[in-house]
Amino acid sequence: MNIFHGIIEIAGQMGILSSALNKKGHYSIGYNTFHSYLGYEDCLVNTDQPGIEEKFEEIMETFDLFHFHYGSTIFTDFSDLPELKKRNKKMVMHHWGNDVRFHDRARVNNPFVYTGDSPPNEEIHEKLMKITPYIKDAIVQDHEVYDYVKDYYEKVHVLPIAIDLRFFEPSYPSLEKKRPVLLHAPTNREFKGTIHVEKTIEKLKEEYDFDYIIVEKMNHKEAIKLYRDADIIIDQFLCGSYGLFSVEGMALGKPVLAYIRPDLVGRFPSDLPILNSNPNTLYDNVKLLLEHPELRRDLGIKGRKYVENVHSHDVVAEKLLEIYSQL
């Protein structure tokens, strides 16, 4: 099967999924028009909007299945969808969060949520109404995103974030380390709740001896090298779910703090080892990890195991192929 991914690379997922699908005997590649300092390259054709539109006929002839991401297709007006439908091409839309996070709905179960990156509600609705006459199935990473699109598609599949564990050798926190390293890596400070992290760090510095590293605007491969030296990973505290940074932290064998909405906790596997922290509990939970190196190590070991079972790109690709078979 020839599988097209496009056209916006989010958290390296088009490339990671394509790599796993290729290993399983398919041909999969992502066409990416969104370029950032993260520098994702694996299994990608980095192009621009005019470039991908010029290749539409060639792409349509080459691929059997079209896996679109972030509410975007090859043409900005979605005029490719009726053409693909005429050719009986299989299609699925992968939504990632900010592309469909309706502002009012996000606040129903989450007093902390930040939706400043999401388009207005009317724009989200209008876009979904253009997509769904042609694409009947959607994919989301978890049930936080699920609720925003469940009424628009005939079926919504939950597929965990994927990670290629070959690039993440675990480095568990040392029990003897006297000056632990706390690390936070916001791609967007407002979305991640960085202001709460920094307030917590300033308060803890008065009581404990530790190093704090903030990683921003750095190439992804270079950032991973810094993550390996951390003892505590501090991710995001407003969204109500965890993202790729949490997965990478767990894959490296680190304890991770992030906020999981109370109503969503039961929707994740019961062995999820993330230390659930919101802006009001972040201080107490970081303090707990600073005082208990054995807990840091224990959560790190559990996190690595969790990622192997849930987020390994080989595991995720098998689930993805099952979704493809249902389209």
Secondary structure, DSSP 8 states (H G I E B T S, - for coil): -EEEEEE---TTHHHHHHHHHHHTT-EEEEEE----TT---TTEEE--HHHHHHTHHHHHHH-SEEEEETT--SSTT-THHHHHHHTT-EEEEEE-STTT--HHHHTTS-TT---TTS--HHHHHHHHHHHTTT--EEEESSHHHHHHHTTTSSEEEE----B-GGG-------SS-SS-EEEE--SSHHHHTHHHHHHHHHHHHTT---EEEE--S--HHHHHHHHTT-SEEE--SSSSS--HHHHHHHHTT--EEE---GGGGGGS-TT---EE--TTTHHHHHHHHHH-HHHHHHHHHHHHHHHHHHTBHHHHHHHHHHHHHH-
